[in-house]
Amino acid sequence: MRKLTYFIACSIDGFIGDEAGDASYMYPFVDEEFFEFLRTEYPETMATHGRRALGIDDLPNRKFDTIIQGRASYDVALKEGVTSPYAHLREYVASRTLKESPDPHVEIVADDLVGRVRELKEEEGEFGIYLCGGSEVAGELVDEIDELVIKTYPVVQGSGMPMFGAAFAISEFELDEVRVFKNGVLVRTYSRKR
């Protein structure tokens, strides 16, 4: 069974962006040391157009071959004219409002997101599934998440978009690893307690 991993950036107080989801204030924390970590450990989590611009589009996937993202996350790329932001992965966008995919490489999941994710998890394969966000999609899929990789930036927002847009419920995870970077970023990896 393949794992669903929520690989997400957040503030110290658990927000992944402002109320509208804008997290551009986090970009300056991707310094040389942190970029090298992303490049060597999670290269597939970088958007294809960014990888091309950096000359690293040929890096092989290390952890994931599939991505699931919400409509708001996908809209960030669409506003830039990019219809397949993760062309190096199988792309799924959870949306009840986007009726037709603007790209043949991107599949829209309008109904039964949980069922579709369960189907993807049951597929054979060495790579897992990258849950890119956002908050509502993570909230809908919280019971399906097998692993959390939380990149915590050294800022406090006070309010904004939470990591999980879901009703109150307790889900337990075990801490597997903590990486600390010189710029104050922490990367914590958790596995779901089953």
SULQUIZI-V632868 format. One record per backbone hydrogen bond with DSSP energy under -0.5 kcal/mol. NH is the residue of the N-H (numbers start at 1). CO is the residue of the C=O. Records with the same first field share a line. If there is no record, write none. Layout:
NH: CO / CO
//
This chain:
2: 121
5: 3 / 129
6: 4 / 147
7: 5 / 131
8: 6 / 149
10: 151
11: 15
12: 155
14: 11
16: 161
17: 161
18: 22
21: 18
26: 23
27: 24
29: 26
30: 27
31: 29
35: 31
36: 32
37: 33
38: 34
39: 35
40: 36
41: 37
42: 37 / 38
45: 42
46: 43
48: 85
51: 47
52: 48
53: 49
54: 50
55: 51 / 52
56: 51
57: 51
59: 56
65: 128
66: 128
67: 90
68: 130
69: 92
70: 133
71: 94
74: 70
75: 71
76: 72 / 73
77: 73 / 74
78: 74
79: 75
80: 77
81: 78
82: 77
83: 81
87: 84
89: 86
90: 65
91: 89 / 105
92: 67
93: 107
94: 69
95: 93 / 109
99: 97
106: 103
107: 91 / 105
109: 93
110: 108
116: 112
117: 113
118: 114
119: 115
120: 116
121: 117
122: 118
123: 119 / 120
128: 63
129: 3
130: 66
131: 5 / 129
132: 68 / 130
133: 68
138: 134
139: 135
140: 136
141: 137
142: 138 / 139
144: 141
145: 141 / 142
146: 4
147: 4
148: 190
149: 6
150: 148 / 188
151: 8 / 149
152: 150 / 186
153: 10 / 151
155: 153
161: 17
162: 160
163: 14
165: 135
166: 164
171: 169
174: 191
176: 189
177: 189
179: 187
181: 185
184: 181
186: 152
187: 179
188: 150 / 186
189: 177
190: 148
191: 174
192: 146
193: 172
194: 192
//
